[in-house]
Amino acid sequence: MSWRLTSHAATHPGAVRPRNEDALLDRPEYGLWAVADGAGGHGSGDVASAAIVAALETIPPGLSAAELLAQVRLKLTQVHAQLQEEAARRGPGRILASTVVVMLVRGEHFAMLWAGDSRGYLLRDGQLSRVTRDHSLVQELVDQGALREEEAESHPQANVITRAIGAMGELELDKISGRVAEGDRFLLCTDGLFKTMAEHEIAAMLAAGSDAADIVTEAVGRGARDNVSAIAVDCLG
């Protein structure tokens, strides 16, 4: 079965930062979406996130699921190398990096690939689940039992990511896949959203039918200290 896919995307610099270093890809006709968050504090984060989206935009339509997945991996690997080369050209210690979460839907299945702490969620039958798992220092501490989940977002090192496109070393992407069900709502977002709003609040807005713009506006209204970006994807029969 093929699903009718609709989506809404929104991004905002937030209530504090003057520049938006997030970038979005919203292509429901291809079954392809991405959210990228230029790594804060490294400089030129907007260059890195924009490079990711620009590369994914060049993927041609009409690909099978396997071909599309292979193309996404190829494009991200190429951008990873290009950002490393550009950082080296700019001088010692320079980093151009960005998190990314990509979602693909083909037929009855979806897949997400990611590096960093931009997230993918799924609202199904009124229940919100986090599909991705952060590549971050605080997530490692939670996994080790050294930190409680509810303490993670307020931890002094909550912004330290352990993987990113353009970071040093080889690119490591995680992937998860599953089946799509009637009425599923997916949400891709940057950390500016979930560090401002609790997951149960995000779930309530998704369940009420709010689109990405509504959710981003709510986060900004609450004083989001980081850029806020989101894409909401609806799967209809």
N, C-alpha and C positions, 0 to 999 in steps of 0.2 A: 504494500500500500504506500502511496505517496501522500505526504501531508501538504496542506496549504499553509505556507509559512508567511507570517506577517511580523514585522519588527519595527521598533521605535528606538532611536538612539539620541543621546543628549550628553553634552559635556559643558563644563563651566570651570573657570579658574578657581572657584571657591570664594570664601569670604575674606581671605587674608592675602593670598598670593597674587601678584600682579600679572603673572604669565601662566598660560596653560601649557603644560608639557605632556598632556595626554593626547592620544590620537585614536580614532575609531574607524573600523571598516564595517559597513552595514550593507550586505548584499543578499537579501532574502531570495532573489531570483536565482542565485548560485547556491544557496544553502550554506553561506559562508559569512562569518562574523568574527571580529577581533577587537580587543581592547588592549592598548599599550600605554604604559605609564613610564615616561622618561625618568630615570633614576635620580631622585632628589639629591642635591648637594654635589653632584658630579659636574654640573655645567653641561649645557647643550643637550639636556634630556629631551627637549622637543625635537632636536635633529634625529635622535635615535628612534623615538616613537614614530615620527613621520616616515622614516626610512622603512620601518617594518610594514606600515600600512601601504606605502607606495609599492613595495615588493609584492605584497599579497594581491594588490590590485591588478598586477600583470598576469595572474593566473587565468587561463582562458576558460570560457564556459564549456559545458557539455562533457565534462570529465566524469568518469565512474568514481565511486567512493574511494577505491584503492588509488586511482590516479590523482584525485584531489588531495588525499592524505599525503601522498608522496611529494606533490608539488608544494604543499604547505611546509613540509619538513625541509625540502630543498631551498625554498625561498628564505626561510628563517636561518638556515645554516649559512647561506650566502651573505645575508645581512650581518650576521654575527661576525663573520670574517671581515667584512667591509668596515664595520664600526671599530673593530680592533685595529685595523690598518690606519684608519683616520685618526684614532686616538694616538697611535704611535707617531704619526706624522706631526701632530700638534705638540708633542713634547713629552718628556718623562713624567710618569704619574698621571697622565690625562686618561680619563675614562669616558666613553660615550656608550651608555647602556640604557636598557629599557626592559621592564617586565612585559609579558604578553600572555594573554589567554585567547585561544582561537577555538571557535566551535564550528563544526561541520554537520550538516544533516543531509543524508541521502536515503531515500526510501523509508524504511521503518527504523533506521538507526541514527544515532548521533555519536560524535566523538569530540573530546576536548583535548587540546594540547596546551601546555603552559610552562612558563619559566618565571619564577618570582612570586609576588603576592597579589597580583590581580586575580580575581576569583570568578568561578562559575557556579551558579546556583540552579536548582531545579525546584519549582513549585508543582507538586502533583497531589491531587486530591486534598488540597488545602494545607499540605505539609511541605515546609521548606527544608531542603537538604543541601549541604555544601558538596558540590561534585569534586572540586579541586582541593588540593592541600597545599598550603603556603610553603614556599621555599624561603624561609626566614629564620632568623636566629631564635625568635620567641617560639615559633612552631617546634623547633628542635628541642627547646627547653620543656615545652608542654609534652612532647613525645617521650622525653626522658623522665617525666614526673617531677621536674624541678620547678614547674610553674603551672598554675591552674589556668584553664582556658579563659576564664573571666578576667584574669589579671593581664593577659597578653597584650591587649590593645593599649593599656596605660603604662606598659613597661618602658623604661628609658631608652631601650634599644629596639623598640617595636618597628622602627623604620629600616632595620638592617636586613637586607635580603641576601640570600646565599646563592641564588642563580639569577641570571639575566641575559638577554640578548646583548652581546657586546662586552660582557664581563670577561675577565681573564680566564684562559683555559678553554677546553673543548665545550661546545654547547651540549647541555643536557636538558632534554624536554621530557616531561611526564605526559602520559596519555591515558585517558579513560574513555570507555565507550559503553553504550547501552542502547536499549530500545526506546523509541518514542511512543508515548501513549496519548490518546485523544485528550485535548485540553491542557497538555503540558505547557507551562510557562518557564522559560529559561531566563536567567539574568546574568550577564557578564558585567563586571564592574571593577573599578580601581579601588585602592585602599582608602581613598578619600571618602568613599561612601560608608563602608562598614566600620571605619574608625569614628564616624560621626553618628551613625544610627545603629541601634542593636538589631541583630538578625530577626528577632520577632517583630520588630517594627517594619523592617523591609518586607517580611512575609505578609504582614497585614495589608500593606499597600499593594503588593502584587495580587493578593487574594481579592482585593476590592476592585481590581481592574486598572489600577494606576499604570500609566505608561512611564517610560524612562525619564521623560521631561518632568513629570510630577515628582518622581523620586529624587532626581537631582536637585530640583528646586527646593524640596523639603530639607535636604541635607545642607544646602547653601544657607537656607533660612535659619538653620540651627548653628550657623557659624563655622562651617567646615573649614579647617585650617589647611587643607590640601586641595588640589584639583579634584573634581568629582566627575566621573564619567560612568555611563551605564548604557547597556543595550538590553531591551526586553524583547524576547522572541516568543511568539505564540504559535503553537502547532494545532491546526484545526483539520478535521476530517474533510 
